Amino acid sequence: MLFKQMIDAGASGYILKNSGIKMLSKAIMTIANGDTFFDPNVAFNFMNNYIDSKAKIGKSEKVVLSNREKEILHLIANGKTSKEIAEELFIAKTTVDTHRKNMIRKLDLNSGNELVKYAIEKKYRFLE
């Protein structure tokens, strides 16, 4: 479950500690270009387990956002751009963008605009 928690927290990649230098280099370049990279040796097993667990859960499970996601959702609801959020939270803009993508996926939304609408409707605006 640690792998799933890492993904839910916004990780952009994962490699095994015994991966070679070529794998490490490929992972760094891929993530630096804004994509995700997961070691093929673990990604296949994780995805199968993740899909199986999602199929069992169904839509009735309550969506749980991390504290960081809630913090970012609050700033989105108050009109902040990814760049502004990154500066305010002292994180990279790509990290903010990854959190946005993860929230869209977790909340089963279709776009960033729907994420803004969700944040406002759920009263994330002006929360302290």
Secondary structure by P-SEA (a helix, b strand, c coil): caaaaaaaacccccccccccaaaaaaaaaaaaacccccccccaaaaaaaaaaaaaaacccbbbbbcaaaaaaaaaaaacccaaaaaaaacccaaaaaaaaaaaaaaaccccaaaaaaaaaaacccccc
